[in-house]
């Protein structure tokens, strides 16, 4: 299957693929997974973002869809059916890249530093620069990008990355906010400055009225407005 012809996957489809790839490394003795184990992994409360509640029927329908794209392979060894993923061959990316994609599919957008830590059981990257190198490789694939670097959030020190297997994430549209720079000060109109000054004047007047009200109440009650409980 050509990587350029990949469809846009649903959340449950990426969750199923992510769980299969994760469990291959974390519980190799029970991989390929049974349906019960796969459902439990999809509904896991830890290391998942978002947390979901998928039924066996939902997961079976998703498996059938992924099987038609050769992304999931079924085996009948033993008394129950078992399922394995085929991500590396279908996406034509190395195991390091699969580890990054899986972590993004299971945990949502993350920084390169977070990915290095969260990928540790799938692949141990030597440093953050190694993570960034594979991310940029995934973002610049001739067959089509599989990840995207998101605009930096206000107050954040690093940019986060997201996978593109479910299409362009809404985070991109929501985060397209140009940060304020000193050069933008020239773009503030005189009308806006006047409005700000008027708001300040209004707030100062309201504070003055409140002080006068408190002073009047204190006078009626015979309480001094000076001291720890009074107004300066």
C-alpha positions, 0 to 999 in steps of 0.5 A: 500500500502506498503511503501517499494513499493512506486514508485519514484515520479515526481516533480509534484506528490510531489508538488500536495501531498505537496499542499494538505497537506499544504492547509489542515492546512492553509485553512481548510475551503476550504479543500478538494481542487478543481482542480482550487485551487490545480493548483493555489497552485502548481504554487504558487510563494511564499514558493515554490522551485522550482517555476513551471507552471503546467497546469490543464491537467498536474495536472489532469494526476498527480491526476489520477496517485496518486489516483491509489496509494491511495495517493489522494482521490476524493470526489464529494460533491457539484458542483465540484470534490474535492481532499484530500491527504492520506499521513499519512496512506499510508506512515505510519508516524505520522503527525509531520513527514508528516509536515516535508516531506511536507515542504521539498517537497514544499521548497526543502532541508533545515536545521533543524532550517529552517524546524522548522520555515517553518513547523510552520503552519503545526505543531509547534515543541517545539525546533530544537532537536524535529525536528531532532528526527523526521528527524532521525526517517524518515531517519532510517525507517525499511521500507525505508528511506524517508529523507536524511541528505546532506553533509554540504555545504562549509561555512555552519554551519548546514547540510540540509535535503532532502526528498527521495520520488523522489529518491536520490537528485542530491545534494548528489552527487554534495556535496560529497566533502571532506573538506580540513584538515591540515593532507591533507597537506602531500598529496600535491606533490612537483610538485604541490608546484613547480607549485604554486611557478611558478604561483606566480613568473609569476604573480609577473613578469607580475605586474613588466611589468605593472608597467614599462609600466605605468611608461613609459606612465607617462613619455611620458605624463609628469605625475609623478608616485608619489602621489595619482594617481601614483604607489608606 
